[in-house]
Amino acid sequence: MVLDASGNIYTGSTNKIRKIDAVTGLISTVAGNGSSGETGDGGPATNATLTGIPKSLSIDAFGNLYIVTNDATKVRMVNAATGIINTVAGGGTATVDGVAATTESLPNISACVLDPSGNLYISEQTRGRIFMVNKTNGLINTIAGGGSYIWTNDSIPALSYSLEIGMANNMYVDAVRKNMIFSVCSTKVKEFSLPVLSGSTIVSSSGNFSVFNTDLCSGPGSIFSTTTYTSGQGVKTYFGDGTIDSGAIVPGITGGIDTCTHVYYSTGAYSVRNILYLGASPVDSINYIYNYVFCRPFPLAYFFDGNSNCIKDSGENFNYNPIQTEVDSNGTILDTVSATCGLNYYAYGNPGDIYTFKAIPISGHFAVTCPSIGGIKDTLEASGSYPVKYFALNCTSGSNFDLQLFTSFIVGRHMMRGDIIVDNTYCYPETAVLTMQISPKFGYSSAYPLPTSVSGNTITWNIGWLSSDMSFPNHFYVEGTTSGGYYTPGDTIMDNFTIDPVIGDMNPADNTCIRIDTVKAGFDPNYMSVQPSSCIPSGTAPTQLQYTIDFENTGNDTAHNIYVMDTLSSLLDPKTIKLVSASGQMLVSQMSDMAHENIIKFNFPGINLLDSSHHNNCTGLVIFNINTIAGITDGSKIWNHAGIFFDDNPVVMTNYVDVVKNCANAYTPVISKSVPVQIYPNPAISELIIKADKDAFSTYTIYDIFGRNLIQNQIKETTSTVDIAHLPVGVYYLTLSGITGTHTEKFVKL
């Protein structure tokens, strides 16, 4: 059995895992349906099959439960937040280090345990080894066993031991000493230093000397610190691969400091020794194992090859429409990644591993002409740089067009501002007209580019021709202001947008947009929003969310390079990310941090946003879709926010946006059409007219989107006029009741 941080007890019974609640004493099943087997990954753990009584249970700092059943070939994890079970190690055929843990062969697992950082340690008897699964990237490596020395030897590297005579049924991680303690037979207990990962700080036994290691993909970047600075201090580092580095300690804010970087050329566990010197005399030292996983970023770019020579020439435009790239490593498909202009793909493995990238265009829009067969191949190499490799695109024949628009607005108490992106996803050029009906609560103030015409609250731009092989989409910035007083936070406003022509458009649904935004007490122009907002429906199926990240240069100088780092909730599936649009040339990277959180980076190199005095020319945005994971429990909150980096300035954090699974107060009535009813105008401003049979219906009720009863009255005539001037702008439901039942219609209040 095992206990979590709250004192709840988890224990095994045949084909099940049970939980005893520390507060109530009640017992419940958390995994297993009572049948024997190893099925059910990706679904609720209580629906999965488990084999026999578990050999090992372990819980990490986040409450996730790790299970080794009597099948003993896999480690499976029950996610504490979602209750979903998945295999995290074993079940594969690989017998080498540095691969995904789920592809490794682990034929006879004895036990598993976790360290405070969430790294998973597995003892396996048949191969006589202890493995570590790196929480950052999910790769597995041997950290003990596999050597030739027998159990009686001491003071040798753990990798030199032969553990095939037995196996560690008992393992313990000492969080203070950062050591692994385990036994193979009852007569002896062994201890060795655990591998050190990026983001780890190691302190000497005296406490006067420490090192912090960060991962630079090629190897560690080390920061050495002393509690006090003395002239003549220096650090010598033995990296465990035959190389040595020396550096001088210089005064820091407190104590002394030195930094160094190192390149490792293959995956492995390296024995590192840092020695602190005062003059020529060693005064302190730190010894540890650095667990390195070989990694290199492969840069890719996508462009329209105007002269069909397969070379990105000056003047040829980058692609700005979303495109998928399939990633294959040594014959196994790993990912399908969404990008626009380019992609930096972080490839993990060992020198000699071959990665293949295949661009997948949207059918009917354009074609990949170079490379024509097999995609782009690249090999992980021990040294050297990786230049950008290009996919050349060409337009397909035909006269189809697909105009689309995307909007992002934020509303304050006395002003509103926002961006409109307009493009054509097909190559055939089409002239376009953009029209915005700004909310009656605001008047037009300014826009960039200048509109073709402004008539009251109607703003029009004659754009000219649009085509998917342009340099980038058309980007419009708009501001509106109130005519008098301030609005109350929580009020809503609605704007309408249309891009014409609609007739002949391949997908007219994305030619129009109705935005309903909430007035905020104050707002930062570096902002995140999500649709649907606030609430998503109940059920086990994934739900697609659309995130928009706006950024604005509020400084007094041009911002030359901007990138956005978005750390995703564990309830979002990073493999489902689909780029929708961006306001400029953008490169995409996906990575993980030390907490095993997924990060997506949107890089806008050379964007050159003017300073805040050029208010209309200092904004940008990115829009992407992503699915939630399956099986989220009702009431779970899906959070998100992002960091925006303007050149070398400190990060600017956006607001938090939350979406809740199955909000209890959401109101979604069935819209019925059984009895003829007319309501108009729709949208309405001050009055709503209802035409209905007064003998069939006796009353009408107007509800808001939360199901609150706002207006109720009797129906006495065939035509009823309802005063709705006092209602805030938004979406409402009208329900008529009578002898034939009820009838519901939806309408919009401007």
N, C-alpha and C positions, 0 to 999 in steps of 0.2 A: 504494500500500500504506500501511498505518498500523500503529503499534505500541501495545500496551496498557501498563499500568504495570509488568507483569511482563516485558516485553520480547518477548512473543509477537507474531509478524508476521501480519497479515491482508492478503490480497491477492485480487484478482479474476481469475477465469478465465471462460470463456463460460458464462453462466447459473448460476454458482456463486461462493461466497466460500470461500476456503481459509485455514486457519490453520497456521502453522509454529510448533511448540512450542519455546520458548526453551531448555528444559532438554534435551529428548530429540532435538530436530531432526526429529521426526515430523510429517508433514503430514496434515490431516484436513479434511473439509468441515464448515463451520458453518452454511451457508445455501445453499439452492438444491438442486433435485433433478436438474438438468441440462436441464430443459425450459424453453422460453422462455415468459414470461408474468408476470403480477403477482398470482397467486392464492396462497391458503394462509394468509391472516391468521388469527390466533387459534389456530394449530396449530404444531407443531414447525417450526423454520426449515429444517431439512433436507428437509422434505416440500414446501416452498413452491417456486413457480416464480419465476425472476428473468430479466429481459430483458438479454441480452448481457453485456458486460464493464462493471463499474460505472464511472461517471464520477467518483464521490466516495465515500470511506469516512471515518468519524470515530468515535472512541470517547470516551465520557464518563468521569467519575471513578469511576463504579460498574462500568465494564467493559462497558456496553451498546454494541452496535455499530450505527451508523447508516449506511444504504446509499442512494445515489442510483444507480439503474441507468440503462441507455441509454434506457429508456422516458421517464425524466426528468420525470415528472409527480408523483412522490411521493417522500417520504422514509420509509423503513421502518426499524424498529428491531428488533434481536434482543436480547431480554432476557438478560442474562448469567446470572441465577440460574435461569431456567426453560427457556431455549432457544426460547421462543415468539417468533414474529415478528408484528408489527403495523404498520400505517401510522400514522405520527405527524404527518404534514403532507402536504397536497395530496390530489388525487383528487376534489375537490369542484367546485362551480360558483360559489362566492362570490367577489366581487372587491372586498370592503371589509375594513377593519381591524376588530379587536376581536371576531372570531368564532373558533369552534373551528378549530384549524389543519387538522383533517381535512376541513373543509367548504370550504377555500380552493382556488381554481383556481391551479395553479402549472404552466403548460403547458410550460416549458422550463427545468428546474432545471440549473444549472451545477455547484454545489458546496454542501456544508454543513459547518459547523464548530460546536463547542461551547465555551462558556466554563467556568471552574472550577465555577460554580454549577449547571451542567447546562442552561442556556438554549441553545436551538438557533438558529443563524443560517443562512439559506438565500439564496443568490443565484439570481435568476430572470431570464432574458434577455428573454423576450417582453414582459413588463411593465416591465422595466428597473428592478428594485428589489432591495434586500436586506431580507429579512424576519427578524423575531425571533419565535420561539415561546417564550412564557413558561413555564418549567418548573412554576411554581406552579399555574397554572390552564389551561394548554394553549391559550391564545388567541394569535393571530398578529397582528402589527402591522408596518407598514413602518418601518424605521429609517434607510434611505438610499435615494435615488432617488425618482422620481416628480415631480421639480420641472422647472424650465425652464433652469437654469444649466448651461453646458457644462463639459466636463472640465477646461478650462484655468483655471477660477476656483478660488481658494483662500480660506480663512478665511470660509466661509459655512456655514450649517447643512447637515448631510448630507442632510436631506430636501429641500433646494432643488436638488440635483444632478439632471441628466438622465443616466441611465445606459443609455439605450436604444441607444447606439452600440456597446455591447459588454457584457461581463458579467464579474463577478469569478469567474474560475476558481480563483484563489488567494486565500484569506482566512486571517487569522491573528488570534487573540485574545491580546493582551498582558495577562497576568494582573496584572502589577505596576502598569502605567499604566491598566489597565481600559479599554483602547482597542481598536478594530478597525482592522486594517491590511489593505488589499486593493488589487488592481490590476485595471484594465480593459484597458489596453493595455501593451505592453512598455516604454513610455518613461517611465511615471510610476507611483508608488505613493502611495496616499492613506491618511490616518489620521484617525479621528474617535472621539470619546468614546462608549463604549457606554452604553445606558440603565441607570439604577440602579434596582434592585428593592427591595421591602420586605426588611428584614433585612440591608441592606448598610451597611457603614461606609466612608466616603470620607475620606481624610486629605489635608491640604494639602501642597503641595510642601515646605514648611518642616518639616512634622511637628509643629507646635505647635498645630494646630487641626483638629478632626475633626467629622464629623456622622454620626449613625446614624439611618437611616430605617426606620420600621415602617409597615405598611399598616393604615389605619383604615377601609378599604373606601371611604370617601369621599375619601381623600387621605392624604398622608404625615403621620406624627407624627415630628418631628425632635428629636433630642437633640444639642445642641452641646457639645463639650468642649474645654477648653484644658489643656495640660500644666501650666501655672502660672496662678494667679489673681492678677490685678492689679485694684485698685479702678478703676472707670470703664470696664471692658470691656463691650462690647455686640455684638450680632449683628443685621445687617439682611439680610433674605432677599428676593430677587426670584424669584417662583414661576414665571415664564414665561407667566402668563396675564393679565398686567397688574396683578397685586396685589403688595403689598409688606408685610412684617411686620418689626417691630423689637422686640428684647427685650434685657434686661440680663443679663450674666453674673453669677452669684452663686457664692460659694465652694462647692466640692464636697468629697468625701472626699479626692480628689487633684486639684488644679487647680480650674478653674471649670466651671460648667454652666449651660445654659439650654435650655428646651424650648418647642416651639410646634407647633401643628397647623394643617392647611390643608385646604380642601375644593376639589377639582376637580369640574367639572360635566360633563365628557365625557372619553372615552378619548383618550389621546394621549401623545406623547413631549414633555415639557416641559423647556425649558432653564432650569435653576435656578442661581442664583448666591447664595452665602452670603459675606458680608463681615464680618470681625472688626474692630471698632473699639476704639481706646483713646481715650476722649473723642470728639472730632470727627474724629480721624485714622484712616483705614483702615490696618491693619497686616498683614492676611492675607486670603486669599479662597479659595473652593472653587467650581469650576464643574463641572456634570455635567448629564446628561439623565436626568430621572425618568420612567420608563415606567409610566404609570398606566392601569389597566383599570377602568372605571366599574363600581361594584358597590353593591348595596343589599340588605339583608335583608328579606324579606317574611315577617311573622309570621302564622301561621294557627293556628286552634284548632278543636276538635271537641267538641260538647256535645249532650246529650239535651234536646230541646225539649219540655218537659212540657206547655206550653200552646199549642204549635204556632203561635207568633207570629213565628218566625224570629229572635228576639232572645234573647241570653243574659241571662236574668233572674236575680236573686238566688235562690239555692236550687236552681237547675238544675245538674245534675252534668256535669262533663267526662267524655268518653269515656275509659275506661282500657284497652279491648281494642285490640290492634294494628289499624291501618287503613292502607291504601295510598293514596298521593296521586300522581297522574300530573301531571307538569310539562311544559308546552308553551311554547315560546318562538317567537313569530312563525310559528306553524304547524308547528313541528318539535318532536316529543316528545324531551325531553332526559333525563328521569329518571322513575323510579317510586320514591318514597321512603316508607319505613315509619316510622310514629310512633304515639303513643297519644293523649295529651291535646292536643298541639300540635306545631307545626313552625316553625322559623326557616329559611327557604330563602334561601341566598345567591345572588342573581341577578346575572350579569355581562352586560354589553352596553353600550348607549348610551341616553341619554334618548329616549323614544318607543317603545322595545322593549316589546312586549306579552307578558306572561306569563299563562298560563291554568293554573289548578289544579283538578283533578277528584278528589274523594274516591271511593275504591272500597271499599265495605264488604264484609265477608265475607258471602257469599250465605246467606240464610236467617236471619241474625241481626238485622239492622236495616237501615234504608234512609236515604239522604240525602234530606231533604225540602227543604232550602234551602241554596244556590240550586237550583231544580228543574231548570234547563236550562243547559247550557254551562259550569257550574262557576264559580269565582271568577276574575275577570280583574283584573289590576293592571298599571299602566304604570310603567316606570322613568322617574323624574322627576329633573330636575337638582337640585331642592331640596325641602325639606319632609320631614315624617316619614311613616311608614307605620303607621297604626293596625292593631291586630289585626283580621283578618277571620275570620268564623266559618262553619263548616259545621254545620248543624242536623241532628241524627239523630233518628229515631223508631223505636220497636219495630215489628216486623212481627207479624202475627197468628200464632196457633198455640200449642201447648202443649209444644213441644220444649224440652229443656234439655240442657246440656253442661257438667257440672262438671269442673273440672280442678285439679290441684295442681302446684306447683313447689317444690323444696327446694334449700337451700344450707346445707351444714354444714362445719365445720372442727373437727378433732379434735387435741387435745394429749395429753400423756402422762398427765394425771390428770383432764382435763375435756374436754367437747365442748359446742359451742354452734352454733346455727344458726337459720335462718328458714324458714317455710313460708308460701307464698302460695296462697290458695284463692279461686276465683271461678267464675262461670257465664257462658259466652260467649253464651248466649241470653237473651232478655228475660223469658221466662216464669219466674216465681219458683219456686224449689224449695228446700225445707228440706234441710239437709245435716248430716252427722256426719263429723267428721275423727278418724281413729284413727292413733296412732303406736305402733309396737312398737319401743321403744328397745333397742339392743344389750345382750345380757346382760353385756357387759364394763363397762357403765356403768349407774348407777342414776339415776332421775329426780331432779332437783334443784329446778328452778323453771321456770315458763313464764309468758308473758304473751300474751293474756289467760289468766286462771286456767282450768285444765281443768275440765270437768264432772265427770270422775272420773279417779282414778289407781289402778290395780290392778296391783301389781308393776311390770312394765315396760310395761304397756299404758296409754296416755294417750288420753283421749277428750274431744273438744269438741263439744257440740251447738250448731251455728252458727246455726240458724234459716234464714230464706229468703235465697237468693242470686239476683241478677239482674244482667245486664250494664249496666243503667242506674243502678247504685249509684254512690256517690261515689268509691269506690276498692275494690280487692280486700281480702279479709280477710287480715291479716298476723299470724302467730303466731311468737313467739320462744321457744326451748326451750334449757335447759341440762341437762347430765348430768354426774355426777362418778363417779369410781371409788370402790369401797368400801375400798380399801387402798392397795397400792403403785402405782408408776408403770408404764406400758406402754412398750415399746421402740419408738423411731421406726422406721417401716416396717411395724409391725403393722397389720392391717386390722380394721375394725369394720363391721357391717352393720345398717342400720335399715330398717324397713318402714313405709310410709305408705299410707293408703286414705281416699278420700272417697266416702261413700255418699249416695244410692242409686246403684248401678251399673245395675240393671235399668231400661231405658227411656232411659238416657243415650245421646245421639247418638254419642259417641265414648268408650266405656268404657276404651280403652287408656290415656288420661291420667288415670284415676281412681286408679291405683296407682303407687307408686314404690318401688323397692328401691335404696337407696344403699349403696355400698361405699366407705368413706373410709379414707385412710392416716393413721396416727398421725404427727404432726410433733413435732420436738423443742421447738419454740416457734412461736407464730403471732401475726401481727398481724391484728386484726379487720377491717382494710381489705385486702381479699383478692380475688384473681381465681382462677377455676377454669375448666376447659374439658372438654367431652365431645364426642367420645371423647378420653380423655386418653392421652398418651404416643405413640400410634401410629395412623396411618391406613393403609388398604390401598394397595397398588401399583396402577398404572393411570393412564390419561391423563384420565379423567373427574374433574370437580370433586367434592369431598367437603364435606358440610355439617358445620360445627362449631358448638357452642353454648357461648357464653361467659356466665359469671355474675360480676358484680362486686358484692361486698358492701362496705358502708361503715358505720362506727360512729363516733359522736361521742365521742371519748375525752377531750374537754376538760372544763373546769369551768363552762361557760356554754352556753346554748342555741345551737344552730347554726340560723340562720334560712334561709339559702340555701346549697345544695350543688350543685356540678356536677362531672361526671366527664368527663375528656378521655382518649379511647382512641386512640392512634396505631397504625394497622393495619399489619401486615406487607405488603410488596409482593406476597406470595404469597396474599393474601386479596382477594377481589373486592368493592369497596365497593358496587357496584350490586346486590348480592344480600342486603344487610342486611335482616333481618326482625325486628322487635321481638316478643318473646315475652311478657314481663310486666315490671311494675315495681311497687314497693311504695307509690308515691304519684303525685301529679300530676307529669308529666314532659314537658318540651319537648325535641325532638331537632333538632340541627343537624349538617350534614356540610360539611366544608371541607378545604382542603389547606394544607400549610405550605411553606416555602421549598425544602425538599428534595423537594418533590412527593410527600410522604407524605400519605395520606388519614387524616383525623381525624374521629371522630364524638364529638359532645358531647351528654351527657345532663344536662339542667338540671332541678333539683328546686326551683323557687322557692317560698318560704314553707313549706318542709317542717317547720321548727321542731322539730328533734330535740333532746330534752332532754339535759342534761349527763350525764356518765358515772355520777353517783350514782343516776340512774334507769336502771339498766342495761338493763332490758327495753324501754325506750322510746326508745332512741337508735340504732337500727339501720335500715338500708334496703338495697335491692338493685335491680339491673336485669339482665334476661336477654335476650340476643339471639342469633339465628342468623346465620351468614354462610358463604358457600361459599369454598373455595379456588379459585384460578384453575386452568384446565385445563393438563395437560401438565407438572406438577411432577415433577422427576426424583427417583428414589429416593434417600433419605438426606438430602433437603432438610429443614431445620428451620423450622417456622412458629412464630414467637415472638409474644408479646403481653404487655403490661402497661399499666396505666392510672394517671393522676394524678387524685387526688380533692381538690377544693378546698372547704374549709369556711369560708364567709364570706370574710374578708380574710386568713385565715391562710395560711402557706406551704403549697405543695402537699404532699400525702402520696402517695407512690408505692406501688402494690401490688407484690406478688411478680411474677416472670416465670413464665409458663407456656409450655411448649414442646410442640409436636406434631411428630413425625418421620414423613416419608413412608416407608412400607414398612420398619418395624423388622425387622431380620434375625432377632430372637429371639422374635417374636410366634408364638403357637401357636393355630391355629384349625382343629381337626380336623373332619371331616365327621361329623355326628351320624347314625348309621345305625339303621335300624329293621327290618332284614331278618329277624332271629330274635327270638322273644318273650323279652324280658328285663324284669324288674322291679327297680327300686331304690327304697327308701323308708327312713325318711321323707326328704322332699326339700322344703324345707331340712332338714338334719340338724344335730344338736348334738354328740353324742359317738360315736354308732354309725351305720353305714350298712349296710343289709341288702340283699344281692343275691340275687335268685331267677333262676336260669338253668339250662339243661340241661347237666349235668356231662359228658355225652358229646359235646356240641357244642363246649364251651369248656373249656380246661385251665388257663388263668391269667387273672388280672385285674391291671391296672396303673392307678394313680391319678397323674395329671399335674396340675401347676398351669398357669396361663394362659401360662407361658413354655415349656411343654413339658418341664419337669423331672420326672424319675421320682421320686416321693415314696414310694409304697408298691407292692410287688409280691408276689403270693403265688399258690399253686396253688388251683384250684377242685376240691374233693373231694366236695362234697355239692351237692344242688339249692339249698340255702339257705346262704349264707355271710354271716357277720357281721364287719364291718371296724371296728376301733377308729380313729376319726378325731379323738378329743378333742384330740390334740396339734397338729392342723393349725390355722393361723391362719384367721380368718373370711375367706371369699372364695368365688370360683367355681372349680370343679375339673372335670376330665374323667376318667371311668372307662372304660377300654378292656378288653374281654374278647377273648381270642384262643383259637383252636382250629381244628379241622379244617374248619369252614365259613367261616373267615376271621376278621375282627374285627368288633366291635360297640362303638360309643362312645355313652355317655350323659353329659349334663352335670348336675351337682348343685351345690347351694349349702351351704356350711358356716357355721353360725351361731356 
